[in-house]
Amino acid sequence: MKMPEVRQFELLDGLTSRRSTAAELGGLAKWFQNRFATKTRPVVALIIDDKFELIRVTLALTQLAVNVIPLNPSASENELEPYLRHAEVSFIVTDAPALMVGHDCAILSTNELPTDLPAAEPASAEHVQAAFVFFTSGSTGVPKGVRLEPAMVVGNARLAIQHLPYTADTVTASILPGYHTFTLISDVMTSFILATKCVVLPNFELKYLSSTVDALIQHRVNTFSAVPIIFNVLSKFAGALRESALQFTTSGAAPLTAELARQYTENLGHPLVPCYGMTEAVCFITISDIRQIKFGSAGKPVVELRVVDEGDIPLPSHTVGAIQVRGDTVIADGYYRSNLEHTQVYAEGGWLRTGDLGYLDEDGCLFVRGRSKNMVIRGGEKIYLEDVEALFESGTVAGVPILRDNSEAYALFIEEGRHDPEHAVHTIRGALGERHVPDQVIMIPRVPKSPTGKLLRQEIAKELARGHR
């Protein structure tokens, strides 16, 4: 009698013929284990520009009792050094070994990885042993690292599978940087758990638009995760995806406007699912119900979540306050090797202070209003600068709090050539009222943004120090 075929995870390079199976990943894990034999739970930094190789190595290392630290390969040596030193890295796996000379640890080049791998048990989610450390800030001073235990990583991916329509046949794609948790959890680990197929594509850039769209169609991809700035581009220029096999896409890492969510869904014909999360919770904190998406909302919590006032007292629905979370996939012991006081990170009861503001509606859906630092108070009224920014095309304006005459104020930075200053002020006054009008309007050549589309407010604020007062 013919035995049923055993499903096996498959990792594909969407632009070449490279592929890796669970069996091959198991062999690679065994090879690494032999290299690490003299170390107990070694700390392994990954500085790999080749994205397919980065994800392949990451998945192999999940099978070992190691601490994995994925780092941005485009970062300078000076930017990487504080992280490597803080983590006391034992090994660096890299595809640019010449740039790593001088570090007090072993350097493993990806060119050394063998093609003839030892026989081993196939890699699987059930065998994940690795912890991850992701650095969220700290290019100066003490780095701010988040250590995620194996059960947290797998557990958060399982939450995504539980609340989003993944199936045993879902083909995922990764178009975001592989050294961030969003694509690692939403696109890679979900596929790894389900033993399906994950297609690795270059980190999204406009110059790759055509090849990315072609690959999504060719490989019959059903879902991928991205940030709003990418969905904005796809909505306008990727109409061909309407005829693809895409069933849903997931948005996170930056605020998604109701207008963009509607526009994307109408133009491309499949749901764009808004979510909210942070590295301190692995990835997902809220996920929208695909059957009844509330545009403007980030969905319902998949971990414990509350909204509180300044005294950490829970607030009623539709009242903006500080968002706090806790649960099995939320860090419970503070930041990695950090001397921050527990009360700086947590409220009583182990509630993690996210630093974000928002409210829950009567159905328990979360509406994120911004960061606590992106708020000014005028006449006792809280002014959320994200409300102002939402009136304009994403990423073309930025509000930054300033201190003027011992009172709170804010400056509105506008990208040159995008909006007329007088018209911008008129728009704000008409939509939000006089109290929301900026104290100062500053034109700058470009509004600085991160690769995920988040406004780099610290960079913007430096404009004030350059004479814009």
Long-range contacts (C-beta under 8 A, 24 or more apart in sequence): 7-168, 7-195, 7-196, 8-122, 8-195, 9-122, 9-123, 9-124, 9-191, 9-192, 9-195, 9-196, 9-197, 9-198, 10-196, 10-197, 10-198, 11-52, 11-55, 11-56, 11-59, 11-197, 11-198, 11-200, 12-197, 12-198, 12-199, 12-200, 12-219, 13-52, 13-199, 13-200, 14-173, 14-199, 14-200, 14-201, 14-215, 14-216, 14-218, 14-219, 15-201, 15-202, 15-211, 15-215, 16-52, 18-52, 20-56, 20-59, 21-122, 22-122, 22-123, 22-124, 22-195, 23-120, 23-122, 23-123, 24-117, 25-56, 25-59, 25-60, 25-63, 25-122, 25-123, 26-60, 26-63, 26-120, 26-121, 26-122, 26-123, 27-117, 27-118, 27-119, 27-120, 28-56, 28-57, 28-60, 28-113, 28-117, 29-60, 29-61, 29-62, 29-63, 29-64, 29-120, 29-123, 30-117, 30-118, 30-120, 31-113, 31-114, 31-117, 31-118, 32-60, 32-61, 32-64, 33-64, 34-118, 35-91, 35-108, 36-64, 36-66, 36-90, 36-91, 39-90, 39-91, 41-65, 41-66, 41-67, 42-66, 42-67, 42-90, 42-91, 43-67, 43-69, 43-87, 43-88, 43-89, 43-90, 43-91, 43-133, 44-68, 44-69, 44-89, 44-90, 44-91, 44-92, 44-93, 45-69, 45-70, 45-71, 45-83, 45-84, 45-87, 45-89, 45-91, 45-92, 45-93, 46-70, 46-71, 46-92, 46-93, 46-94, 46-179, 47-71, 47-73, 47-80, 47-92, 47-93, 47-94, 47-96, 47-100, 48-73, 48-93, 48-94, 48-95, 48-110, 49-73, 49-74, 49-95, 49-96, 50-95, 50-110, 51-174, 51-177, 51-178, 51-200, 51-201, 51-202, 51-203, 52-200, 53-95, 53-110, 54-178, 54-179, 55-174, 55-178, 55-184, 55-188, 55-198, 55-200, 57-93, 57-110, 57-113, 58-178, 58-184, 58-188, 59-123, 59-188, 59-192, 60-123, 61-130, 62-123, 62-127, 62-128, 62-129, 62-130, 62-150, 62-153, 63-123, 63-127, 63-128, 63-129, 63-130, 64-129, 64-130, 65-129, 65-130, 66-129, 66-130, 66-131, 67-130, 67-131, 67-132, 67-133, 67-147, 68-130, 68-131, 68-132, 68-133, 69-132, 69-133, 69-134, 69-135, 70-132, 70-134, 70-178, 70-179, 70-180, 70-184, 71-135, 71-179, 72-177, 72-179, 73-179, 79-139, 82-138, 82-139, 82-140, 82-143, 83-135, 83-138, 83-143, 83-145, 86-138, 86-142, 86-143, 86-145, 86-336, 86-337, 87-133, 87-143, 87-145, 87-336, 87-337, 123-192, 124-192, 124-195, 125-154, 125-157, 125-189, 125-192, 125-193, 128-153, 128-154, 132-181, 133-336, 134-179, 134-180, 134-181, 134-279, 136-279, 136-280, 142-338, 142-339, 144-335, 144-338, 145-335, 145-336, 145-337, 145-338, 146-279, 146-280, 146-331, 146-335, 146-336, 147-331, 147-336, 148-181, 148-279, 148-282, 148-331, 151-328, 152-282, 152-328, 152-329, 152-331, 153-185, 153-189, 153-282, 154-189, 154-193, 155-282, 155-328, 155-329, 156-185, 156-281, 156-282, 156-283, 156-284, 156-329, 157-185, 157-186, 157-189, 157-190, 157-192, 157-193, 157-283, 158-193, 159-284, 159-287, 159-302, 159-303, 159-329, 160-185, 160-186, 160-190, 160-283, 160-284, 160-287, 161-190, 161-193, 161-194, 162-302, 163-284, 163-287, 163-289, 163-302, 164-223, 164-248, 164-250, 164-273, 164-287, 164-290, 165-247, 165-248, 165-290, 166-190, 166-194, 166-223, 167-194, 168-194, 168-195, 168-196, 169-196, 169-222, 170-194, 170-196, 170-222, 170-223, 170-247, 171-196, 171-197, 171-198, 171-199, 171-219, 171-220, 171-221, 171-222, 171-223, 171-245, 172-196, 172-197, 172-198, 172-199, 172-221, 172-222, 172-223, 172-224, 173-198, 173-199, 173-200, 173-201, 173-215, 173-216, 173-219, 173-221, 173-223, 173-224, 174-198, 174-199, 174-200, 174-201, 174-224, 174-225, 175-201, 175-202, 175-203, 175-204, 175-212, 175-224, 175-225, 175-226, 175-230, 176-203, 176-204, 176-225, 176-226, 176-227, 176-452, 177-203, 177-451, 180-253, 180-452, 181-279, 181-282, 181-283, 182-225, 182-227, 182-252, 182-253, 182-277, 182-283, 183-225, 184-283, 185-282, 185-283, 185-284, 186-225, 186-250, 186-252, 186-283, 186-284, 187-223, 187-224, 187-225, 203-451, 204-230, 206-233, 209-233, 209-237, 209-238, 213-238, 213-240, 213-241, 216-241, 216-244, 216-246, 217-241, 217-243, 217-244, 217-245, 220-244, 220-245, 221-245, 221-246, 222-246, 222-247, 222-248, 223-247, 223-248, 223-249, 223-250, 224-249, 224-250, 225-249, 225-250, 225-251, 225-252, 226-250, 226-251, 227-251, 227-252, 227-253, 227-254, 227-452, 227-453, 228-254, 228-255, 228-256, 228-257, 228-260, 228-394, 228-453, 229-254, 229-394, 229-395, 229-449, 229-452, 229-453, 230-453, 231-256, 231-260, 231-264, 231-272, 232-260, 232-264, 232-394, 234-264, 234-268, 235-260, 235-263, 235-264, 235-267, 235-268, 236-267, 238-268, 239-267, 239-268, 241-268, 242-267, 242-268, 242-269, 246-270, 248-272, 248-273, 248-290, 249-273, 250-275, 251-275, 252-276, 252-277, 252-283, 252-284, 253-277, 253-452, 253-453, 253-454, 254-452, 254-453, 254-454, 255-368, 255-370, 255-386, 255-390, 256-298, 257-296, 257-390, 257-394, 258-295, 258-296, 260-394, 261-293, 261-295, 261-296, 262-295, 273-299, 274-298, 274-299, 275-299, 276-366, 276-368, 278-354, 278-356, 280-330, 280-331, 280-352, 280-354, 281-325, 281-327, 281-329, 281-330, 281-331, 281-352, 282-329, 282-330, 284-329, 285-325, 285-354, 286-365, 286-366, 288-365, 294-361, 294-363, 294-365, 296-367, 297-361, 297-365, 297-366, 297-367, 298-358, 298-365, 298-366, 298-367, 298-368, 299-365, 299-366, 300-363, 300-364, 300-365, 300-366, 301-325, 301-364, 301-366, 303-327, 303-328, 303-329, 303-330, 305-360, 305-366, 306-351, 307-358, 307-359, 307-360, 308-347, 308-351, 312-347, 312-348, 312-351, 315-359, 317-359, 317-360, 317-361, 317-362, 318-359, 318-360, 318-361, 318-362, 319-359, 320-357, 320-358, 320-359, 320-369, 320-382, 320-384, 321-357, 321-358, 321-359, 322-353, 322-354, 322-355, 322-356, 322-357, 322-372, 323-354, 323-356, 323-357, 323-358, 323-366, 323-368, 324-351, 324-352, 324-353, 324-354, 325-351, 325-352, 325-354, 326-350, 326-351, 326-352, 357-384, 373-401, 373-457, 374-399, 374-401, 374-457, 375-401, 376-401, 376-408, 376-409, 376-410, 377-408, 378-408, 378-435, 379-435, 381-435, 383-410, 383-435, 383-436, 385-410, 387-432, 387-436, 388-412, 388-428, 388-432, 388-436, 388-438, 389-455, 391-427, 391-428, 391-431, 391-432, 392-418, 392-419, 392-424, 392-427, 393-418, 394-453, 395-447, 395-449, 395-453, 395-455, 396-447, 397-424, 397-447, 398-447, 398-455, 398-457, 398-460, 399-438, 400-457, 400-460, 400-461, 400-464, 402-439, 402-440, 402-464, 404-439, 409-439, 409-440, 410-438, 410-439, 411-438, 411-439, 411-440, 411-441, 411-442, 411-464, 411-468, 412-438, 412-440, 412-441, 412-442, 413-442, 413-443, 413-444, 413-447, 413-460, 413-463, 414-441, 414-442, 414-443, 414-444, 414-447, 415-443, 415-444, 415-445, 415-446, 415-447, 416-443, 416-444, 416-445, 416-446, 440-468, 442-468
